[in-house]
Every structure is written in structure tokens, then in C-alpha cells.
Amino acid sequence: MSEIVSLGLTADLDPANPGATPGGNQELLARYQGALTNVFGTPQRVLVRGYGSRVWDADGKEYLDLLAGIAVNALGHAHPALSSIITSQLATLGHISNLFTSPGQIALAEKLLTLANAPEGSTVFFTNSGTEANEAALKLARAFGNAQDPKRTKIVALTGGFHGRTLGALSVTAKEAFRAPFEPLPGPVVHIDPNDAAALEREVDERCAALILEPIQGEAGVVKLDGAFLRSARSVTRDRGALLIVDEVQTGAGRTGNWLAYPERFMDGAEPPAVFAPEDLPDVITLAKGLGGGFPIGAMICIGQSVSQILAPGSHGTTFGGNPVAAAAALGTLTIIEREGLLEHARDLGAHIARSIEELKGVAEVRAFGLLIGITLEKPVAKELAAAALEEGFIINAAREDTIRVAPPLNLSSRDAQTFIDAFDSLLAEVSTTASQGENA
Ligand SMILES: Cc1ncc(COP(=O)(O)O)c(C=O)c1O
């Protein structure tokens, strides 16, 4: 038995019961409840190992993981090349603080600037999460606004938007239930409806420091912004002297079959030009989730020299952000996505899943952007459907009462996708029948 197994961190590989962990789900979840702060509710299962698109729980049950840690594990679980990149970096140089840098950190920043088509003078700030990347962007916006005369302090954000849970990121997150216990939040923040061009014209004024938006709202159930709205967002912010912050925490790093969702959304789904016009780019792009393939890392990309110079030495910082292991994980993830052709695969497979699922009885609409997929059901049975799917060995997520979100590894095989599509059909039929019986009882 390896040392890791004896620490209880991974499955005790009992050949008679592969994957079962002492205590099993039930006992471990009871211990969880006694020891962890209850902000997540009771976790659905205790997961002990994963490989590719599959994970196993503490009872040894296998699941097809169609959520990938909520749009994170771009290469699935325990990808051999990524694991080896991360472990060899850890065995060489693990953490150094930002008083020092490492070759990997520099190479990753250069790579992100290239992928974003960022012009000369653009720079990257690394964080550990999406929230922190947005927090950095909001601080940048505040510093930018404070330097203007008159000061600009207002941030405009969108209803349905989700940007994180720290006080700053929460101030621009729309959902009332998340916000209410923590009022007063930093402000002023004004929320306008997505695709409301008149509100954009009205609110992005001389008091506005920045507009923050997701090109596709993930937590809201995978809802796209119209290209026309994104184009006005860019031109109105530019004309009125405000910054445009694009939160690609969920959509970036290949999830939508493109490195970033913004250019493709800006073009309303048409192929963006190979080099996007610099004036059409946002001022700030934030990334996290899929970037590290499961290793925590986020990034704020500052587009152009003037935006890059807003935060000066001493004005912001982080102990861990972009450390050698995180940088290696992200460089490894991006390189493997490229090498394995996963952008194209994500586009093709996402389109196939969408075509197959939208034909099923009980499905109202499917919105697929690569492998970020929202499935709206005719009845508000998403929670019941996700629970039934879990019992059947499929991990999916109820983003709203009537909407399922699917965000599998970018290297999900066509065969696994088909297994899911077939199961989805029968599970939805079963859950819809039970719901109708409930209505008629
Ligand atoms: C669009 C978006 N922004 C920010 C966040 C927050 O990121 P994190 O949970 O890594 O802090 C999320 C997380 O779901 C997100 O979807």
C-alpha cells in the first residue's frame, strides 16, 4: 500500500472491490458534516479517483463525468502527460513567491497574450481563481476611475452575471440570494439586462469606470450575449472612456471550442478573423477554471500598454498566483489541447450532442458552445433529472430549475458522449413521467 493510500487520500485498491474506500460514502459524508463549513450543502458523493472522463466514489461506483469539476478538467482526470508535467515541476521547483519568477510563468504569460491576440504592451497578472482574477480587474477599474477627473467609480454589470463570491466580485454578481446577507457591497454597481442596448447607452456614462460581462453566461444556464450587444458594449465603453472587462473564467481556455468566446460572440458565431482588430478587443480578460486543467490558476490579461500600466508596483499582489507548478499545469494544459486538436473536437462533439439532444422529447432548447452546453427542459425538473442521472452513473448539473448544464472534459470520446445521450433520453422520460404523475395526483 502506498503512502498516499495510507493517508486515506485515494482509493484502497482492494481487488475484490476496486475503488471502495474504508468508510464508504456514508461514513465519510458524516465526517464531512462534522468538520467542514456548511456552505455547499451536503456533497453528492465522496470521490476518490478519476481517469479520463470517469470518476469513482468511495463505494467504488463509477460515473461518467460530464461536468469536469464545473468546466474545469479540460483534459479529464489524471491525464498522464499533464500529471507528469505537474509532478516533474513540483519535484524541480514548487513555490517561490512573486519576489521571484520562473521560466514557466513567463512562457505562460507570453502564450496567453498570443492566444488572446493581444497587441504589444499587453501583460498578464496571475491569480489562483476566477474570483481573484475578477477582483484584480475590479481593482484595476477602480484605480483607472480614480485617476480620472471627475472620478469614475460606477461599475456596470449584467443581470444573470456571475463573477465570484469575494465582496468585490460579489458586488457585480447579480443573484440577490448570494448578495443579500453581505450588503452593503462595494459600489456603486448598476445591473442592466443582457442585450439591452438602450440601458448600455444610459448607464455607461462619464461616471462609469468599467462594464463587466461574460460573453456567455455560464451560471445563468449557458446564455449567450448577442453579437450586436457585445459590439455596442465595446464601442460605447470606448467612446465614453470606460473599460470593458470580459469575464472568460468559464468560457475561456478552450471550453467553447475557441481559446476565447469573446471574438466568436462578437462576430455572432461567424469565424473571427485570424488577427482580431485591436480596437475591438476588450481592455481586460479574466480566465481561470479550465486554464490549469484542474490545477488552481487564474489570470487577468490587460490588453494594451495603457491598461497594463494602471496597476503599478505595490498596488496589487498575491503569494501563490502563477507559481511554477500552476504555470506548468496551465502551459501543459494549453499545449496538450493544441497537440490533441481538442478545440476542433470540442466544437464538433458539442454540435453533435446538441443536435442529438434537441430532438429528444421533453427538451425545449439546447445551447451549445463547444462543450459548454445548456439544455432547457420543457418542465422544471432539472434537479430531479441531475439526481436520477447521478444514480445511473452520470454527473451533470442543474444550472436552473429547467436547465441542465453539461461541461465535460474537452477530450470526451464520441462513444462516451453517445452513452450519455442515450441515457439522457430515458432518464428524462422517466423523470418527466414521475413529474406528470405528481401533477395529476
Ligand atoms: C464566469 C465566472 N466568473 C467567475 C467565477 C468564479 O471563479 P472561481 O470559482 O474560480 O473563483 C466563476 C465560477 O463559476 C464563473 O463562472
The ligand as an SDF file (V2000), in Angstrom:
LIG
                    3D

 16 16  0  0  0  0  0  0  0  0999 V2000
  -17.9560   33.4870  -15.1880 C   0  0  0  0  0  0  0  0  0  0  0  0
  -17.3580   33.1900  -13.8570 C   0  0  0  0  0  0  0  0  0  0  0  0
  -16.6130   34.1210  -13.2460 N   0  0  0  0  0  0  0  0  0  0  0  0
  -16.0420   33.8990  -12.0440 C   0  0  0  0  0  0  0  0  0  0  0  0
  -16.2270   32.7030  -11.3810 C   0  0  0  0  0  0  0  0  0  0  0  0
  -15.5750   32.4700  -10.0640 C   0  0  0  0  0  0  0  0  0  0  0  0
  -14.4600   31.6440  -10.2390 O   0  0  0  0  0  0  0  0  0  0  0  0
  -13.8240   30.8260   -9.0320 P   0  0  0  0  0  0  0  0  0  0  0  0
  -14.8710   29.9210   -8.5060 O   0  0  0  0  0  0  0  0  0  0  0  0
  -12.6360   30.1400   -9.6380 O   0  0  0  0  0  0  0  0  0  0  0  0
  -13.3800   31.8210   -8.0200 O   0  0  0  0  0  0  0  0  0  0  0  0
  -16.9870   31.7080  -11.9740 C   0  0  0  0  0  0  0  0  0  0  0  0
  -17.2260   30.4320  -11.2890 C   0  0  0  0  0  0  0  0  0  0  0  0
  -18.1640   29.7250  -11.5470 O   0  0  0  0  0  0  0  0  0  0  0  0
  -17.5800   31.9530  -13.2400 C   0  0  0  0  0  0  0  0  0  0  0  0
  -18.3420   31.0330  -13.8620 O   0  0  0  0  0  0  0  0  0  0  0  0
  1  2  1  0
  2  3  1  0
  2 15  2  0
  3  4  2  0
  4  5  1  0
  5  6  1  0
  5 12  2  0
  6  7  1  0
  7  8  1  0
  8  9  2  0
  8 10  1  0
  8 11  1  0
 12 13  1  0
 12 15  1  0
 13 14  2  0
 15 16  1  0
M  END
$$$$
